[in-house]
Amino acid sequence: MIGVQIDLGKIVIDYCSMIGVQIDLGKLRNRLLLAMIGVQIDLGKFRNRLLVATIGVQIDLGKFINRLLLAKIGVQIDLGKFINRLLLAKIGVQIDLGKFINRLLLAKIGVQIDLGMFINRLLLAKIGVQIDLGKFRN
């Protein structure tokens, strides 16, 4: 109940029904650590890290050096060359990233991550903030 750690190989699909976690990740080696206080994701070559805590969310995306810090007092976003979409709603987080087609579904907190052609969007539904970042718009 306090946490789940999943190491995923090239084509590994794992489902944890207790916390409602469904993961369908492509060829990259992905690591998911789910704890009550946060979520940490290390995605293969690009070394992506996602830390979700009660006070905020921090994302470090490998080579592209993307950082997202969401706190009650503010939002700090540093995004690389690509188009990033992040949907943070009170019920969950949805991330769509392009070519790699990585999907992370956290049913309990409603987190779905699709990693595609580097197309990411940020929508903060609770505070009504939507950010669409173009190819070279940081």
C-alpha positions as CSV (number, residue, x, y, z in Angstrom):
1,M,0.0,0.0,0.0
2,I,2.9,2.4,0.7
3,G,4.5,1.9,-2.7
4,V,5.0,-0.2,-5.8
5,Q,8.3,-0.4,-7.8
6,I,8.1,-1.7,-11.4
7,D,11.1,-2.4,-13.7
8,L,9.9,-2.7,-17.3
9,G,12.0,-4.2,-20.1
10,K,11.5,-3.8,-23.8
11,I,7.9,-5.0,-24.1
12,V,6.6,-5.5,-20.7
13,I,3.0,-4.8,-19.6
14,D,2.3,-5.0,-15.9
15,Y,-1.0,-4.4,-14.1
16,C,-1.4,-3.8,-10.4
17,S,-5.1,-4.0,-9.6
18,M,-4.8,-3.0,-6.0
19,I,-3.8,0.5,-6.8
20,G,-5.2,0.4,-10.3
21,V,-1.9,0.9,-12.2
22,Q,-1.7,-0.2,-15.8
23,I,1.5,0.3,-17.7
24,D,2.1,-0.3,-21.4
25,L,5.6,0.9,-22.2
26,G,7.6,0.4,-25.5
27,K,11.1,-0.6,-26.1
28,L,12.7,1.6,-23.6
29,R,13.6,0.5,-20.1
30,N,11.2,2.2,-17.7
31,R,11.1,2.3,-14.0
32,L,8.1,3.3,-12.0
33,L,8.1,3.9,-8.3
34,L,4.7,4.6,-6.8
35,A,4.6,5.7,-3.2
36,M,1.8,7.4,-1.2
37,I,3.9,10.6,-1.3
38,G,4.8,10.5,-4.9
39,V,5.7,8.9,-8.2
40,Q,9.1,8.6,-9.7
41,I,9.7,7.5,-13.3
42,D,13.0,6.7,-14.9
43,L,12.5,6.2,-18.7
44,G,15.4,4.4,-20.3
45,K,17.7,6.3,-22.5
46,F,16.3,9.7,-21.8
47,R,16.4,9.2,-18.1
48,N,13.1,10.8,-17.3
49,R,12.2,11.4,-13.7
50,L,8.8,12.3,-12.4
51,L,8.3,13.1,-8.7
52,V,4.8,13.7,-7.6
53,A,4.5,14.9,-4.1
54,T,1.7,16.5,-2.1
55,I,3.4,19.9,-2.5
56,G,4.2,19.6,-6.2
57,V,5.4,17.7,-9.3
58,Q,9.0,17.8,-10.6
59,I,9.9,16.3,-14.0
60,D,13.4,16.0,-15.3
61,L,13.5,14.6,-18.8
62,G,17.0,13.4,-19.7
63,K,18.6,15.1,-22.6
64,F,15.9,17.6,-23.1
65,I,16.2,18.9,-19.6
66,N,12.6,19.5,-18.9
67,R,11.6,20.4,-15.4
68,L,8.1,20.9,-14.0
69,L,7.6,22.0,-10.5
70,L,4.0,22.4,-9.4
71,A,3.4,23.8,-5.9
72,K,0.5,25.4,-4.3
73,I,2.4,28.7,-4.4
74,G,3.5,28.6,-8.0
75,V,4.4,26.8,-11.2
76,Q,7.9,26.6,-12.7
77,I,8.3,25.1,-16.2
78,D,11.5,24.6,-18.1
79,L,10.8,22.7,-21.3
80,G,13.2,21.8,-24.1
81,K,12.8,21.9,-27.9
82,F,9.7,19.8,-28.1
83,I,6.0,20.2,-27.7
84,N,5.0,19.0,-24.3
85,R,1.4,18.4,-23.0
86,L,0.7,17.9,-19.4
87,L,-2.8,17.7,-18.0
88,L,-3.0,18.1,-14.3
89,A,-6.6,17.9,-13.1
90,K,-7.8,17.4,-9.6
91,I,-8.7,13.9,-10.5
92,G,-5.5,13.1,-12.4
93,V,-2.6,13.8,-14.7
94,Q,-2.5,13.0,-18.4
95,I,0.7,13.3,-20.4
96,D,1.0,12.7,-24.1
97,L,4.5,12.3,-25.6
98,G,4.9,11.2,-29.3
99,K,7.0,8.5,-31.0
100,F,7.8,6.3,-28.0
101,I,4.1,5.6,-27.3
102,N,4.6,5.0,-23.6
103,R,1.4,4.7,-21.6
104,L,1.1,5.0,-17.8
105,L,-2.4,4.7,-16.3
106,L,-2.8,5.3,-12.6
107,A,-6.5,4.6,-12.1
108,K,-6.6,5.5,-8.4
109,I,-5.4,9.0,-9.0
110,G,-6.3,9.2,-12.6
111,V,-2.9,9.5,-14.1
112,Q,-2.5,8.6,-17.8
113,I,0.8,9.2,-19.6
114,D,1.1,8.7,-23.4
115,L,4.6,9.3,-24.6
116,G,4.5,10.1,-28.3
117,M,6.1,12.4,-30.9
118,F,7.3,14.8,-28.2
119,I,3.8,16.4,-28.1
120,N,3.1,17.4,-24.6
121,R,0.5,19.7,-23.2
122,L,0.1,21.3,-19.8
123,L,-3.4,21.9,-18.5
124,L,-4.0,22.8,-14.9
125,A,-7.7,22.2,-14.6
126,K,-8.1,23.2,-11.0
127,I,-6.7,26.6,-11.5
128,G,-7.6,26.8,-15.2
129,V,-4.2,27.2,-16.6
130,Q,-3.4,25.8,-20.1
131,I,0.0,25.9,-21.7
132,D,0.7,24.8,-25.2
133,L,4.4,24.9,-26.0
134,G,5.6,24.8,-29.6
135,K,8.7,23.3,-30.9
136,F,11.0,26.0,-29.7
137,R,8.8,27.7,-27.2
138,N,9.9,27.2,-23.7
